[in-house]
């Protein structure tokens, strides 16, 4: 992906809290599309190898959560964390991270990740197919800025992190704030 590209149209299988369901697990299935998340908004999307993994849980996700207020001041309407994990895992990770600002997107089958060219094998870690680490500023479904970690490859022996960090995205947003109509 690169600036100017449109995000692919996919349907994400999500679980949302619904008290009308009752019982100890009050969630129901809700399909969400690319348009549901991205149409008509300027957002930050970041993707990572997996929920509950060290770099993702210690630095990347908490960093974006912490940066949310400043990103909002710079014209970002939502921050999404996407991973090739199912909705059950993503919801529990969001709960464990006590997220208030970042919303999680489950790409359980890796369809979106594959269509943006970021699906890699991580069999060397026992993970199977996962997302390469990246971030993007997206306006109305179109890539405005793309931040991809170097060295994308299957079974990469390293887990590069820096280019897709919240600090890098914030630096770009500070230099490119949303243009407000007069």
C-alpha positions as CSV (number, residue, x, y, z in Angstrom):
1,X,0.0,0.0,0.0
2,X,1.0,3.6,-0.5
3,X,-0.5,7.0,-0.2
4,X,-3.5,7.4,-2.6
5,X,-4.4,3.7,-2.5
6,X,-8.0,2.8,-1.4
7,X,-8.4,0.2,1.4
8,X,-9.9,-3.1,0.3
9,X,-13.5,-3.8,0.9
10,X,-13.9,-6.7,3.4
11,X,-16.4,-7.8,6.1
12,X,-15.0,-8.2,9.6
13,X,-16.7,-10.7,11.9
14,X,-17.0,-8.9,15.2
15,X,-18.5,-9.6,18.6
16,X,-20.2,-6.7,20.3
17,X,-21.6,-6.4,23.8
18,X,-25.4,-6.6,23.9
19,X,-27.1,-6.7,27.3
20,X,-30.3,-8.0,25.7
21,X,-28.5,-11.3,25.0
22,X,-28.3,-11.8,28.8
23,X,-26.2,-14.5,30.6
24,X,-22.6,-14.5,31.4
25,X,-21.4,-13.8,27.9
26,X,-23.7,-10.9,26.6
27,X,-22.2,-10.6,23.1
28,X,-23.6,-11.1,19.6
29,X,-22.1,-11.3,16.2
30,X,-22.0,-8.1,14.2
31,X,-20.5,-7.9,10.7
32,X,-18.6,-4.7,10.1
33,X,-17.3,-3.6,6.7
34,X,-14.3,-1.5,5.7
35,X,-16.8,1.4,5.1
36,X,-18.2,1.1,8.6
37,X,-14.7,1.7,10.0
38,X,-13.2,4.2,7.5
39,X,-15.9,5.9,5.4
40,X,-16.1,9.7,6.0
41,X,-13.5,9.8,8.7
42,X,-9.8,10.5,9.1
43,X,-8.3,7.7,11.2
44,X,-5.1,6.0,12.3
45,X,-4.9,2.3,11.6
46,X,-2.1,0.2,12.9
47,X,-1.6,-3.5,12.7
48,X,0.7,-5.9,14.5
49,X,1.6,-9.6,14.7
50,X,-0.7,-10.6,17.6
51,X,-2.8,-9.7,20.6
52,X,-1.1,-10.3,24.0
53,X,2.4,-10.4,22.4
54,X,5.2,-8.5,24.1
55,X,6.0,-5.5,21.8
56,X,2.4,-5.1,20.9
57,X,1.1,-5.2,24.5
58,X,4.0,-3.2,26.1
59,X,4.7,-0.5,23.6
60,X,2.6,-0.2,20.4
61,X,-1.0,-0.5,21.6
62,X,-0.4,1.4,24.9
63,X,1.5,4.1,23.0
64,X,-1.4,4.7,20.6
65,X,-3.9,4.7,23.6
66,X,-1.7,7.3,25.3
67,X,-1.4,9.4,22.1
68,X,-5.2,9.5,21.4
69,X,-5.9,12.9,22.8
70,X,-3.1,14.6,20.8
71,X,-4.1,12.7,17.7
72,X,-7.6,13.9,18.1
73,X,-6.4,17.5,18.3
74,X,-4.6,16.8,15.0
75,X,-7.8,15.7,13.2
76,X,-7.9,12.0,13.9
77,X,-11.4,10.8,14.6
78,X,-10.6,7.2,15.5
79,X,-7.7,4.9,16.2
80,X,-8.0,1.3,15.1
81,X,-5.7,-1.7,16.0
82,X,-6.0,-4.6,13.6
83,X,-4.6,-8.0,14.1
84,X,-5.0,-11.5,12.5
85,X,-6.8,-12.7,15.6
86,X,-10.5,-13.5,16.1
87,X,-12.9,-11.2,17.8
88,X,-12.9,-13.2,21.0
89,X,-9.2,-12.7,21.5
90,X,-9.3,-9.0,20.3
91,X,-12.1,-8.2,22.8
92,X,-10.3,-9.8,25.7
93,X,-7.0,-8.0,24.8
94,X,-8.9,-4.7,24.7
95,X,-10.3,-5.5,28.1
96,X,-6.9,-6.5,29.5
97,X,-5.3,-3.3,28.1
98,X,-8.2,-1.2,29.6
99,X,-8.6,0.5,26.3
100,X,-10.7,3.7,26.3
101,X,-9.6,5.3,23.0
102,X,-8.3,2.6,20.6
103,X,-10.8,0.3,19.0
104,X,-9.8,-3.2,18.0
105,X,-10.6,-4.8,14.6
106,X,-10.4,-8.6,14.3
107,X,-9.1,-9.9,11.0
108,X,-9.4,-13.5,12.1
109,X,-9.0,-15.0,8.6
110,X,-6.4,-12.5,7.5
111,X,-8.5,-11.4,4.5
112,X,-7.9,-7.7,5.0
113,X,-4.3,-8.2,5.9
114,X,-3.7,-10.3,2.7
115,X,-5.5,-7.7,0.5
116,X,-3.2,-4.9,1.8
117,X,-0.2,-7.1,1.1
118,X,0.9,-7.4,4.7
119,X,0.1,-11.1,5.5
120,X,3.3,-13.0,6.4
121,X,4.0,-16.4,7.8
122,X,5.4,-16.6,11.3
123,X,5.7,-20.3,11.5
124,X,9.1,-20.0,13.0
125,X,7.3,-18.7,16.1
126,X,4.4,-21.1,15.9
127,X,2.0,-18.2,14.9
128,X,1.1,-19.2,11.4
129,X,-0.2,-16.4,9.1
130,X,0.0,-12.9,10.8
131,X,0.2,-9.3,9.9
132,X,3.5,-7.5,9.4
133,X,3.7,-4.5,11.6
134,X,2.5,-1.2,10.0
135,X,0.5,1.9,10.6
136,X,-1.4,4.3,8.3
137,X,-3.3,7.5,8.3
138,X,-6.5,6.9,6.4
139,X,-8.9,9.5,5.1
140,X,-12.3,8.3,3.9
141,X,-10.8,4.9,3.1
142,X,-7.8,6.2,1.2
143,X,-4.2,6.0,2.5
144,X,-2.9,9.4,3.4
145,X,0.4,8.1,4.9
146,X,1.9,4.6,5.2
147,X,4.4,3.5,7.9
148,X,5.7,-0.1,7.3
149,X,8.5,-1.7,9.3
150,X,11.5,-2.7,7.1
151,X,12.4,-6.2,6.1
152,X,8.9,-7.7,5.5
153,X,9.3,-11.4,4.9
154,X,8.0,-14.8,6.0
155,X,9.5,-16.3,9.1
156,X,11.5,-13.1,9.9
157,X,13.9,-13.8,12.7
158,X,13.4,-10.2,14.0
159,X,10.3,-8.2,15.0
160,X,11.2,-4.7,13.8
161,X,9.4,-1.9,15.6
162,X,9.8,1.9,15.2
163,X,8.6,3.0,11.8
164,X,5.0,2.1,12.9
165,X,5.2,3.5,16.4
166,X,2.8,6.0,17.7
167,X,5.6,8.5,18.1
168,X,6.4,8.3,14.3
169,X,2.7,8.6,13.4
170,X,2.4,11.6,15.7
171,X,5.4,13.3,14.2
172,X,3.8,12.9,10.7
173,X,0.4,14.2,12.0
174,X,2.1,17.3,13.6
175,X,3.6,18.1,10.2
176,X,0.3,17.2,8.3
177,X,-2.7,18.2,10.5
178,X,-6.2,17.9,9.1
179,X,-7.2,20.7,6.9
180,X,-10.2,22.4,8.3
181,X,-12.7,24.0,5.9
182,X,-13.0,27.8,6.4
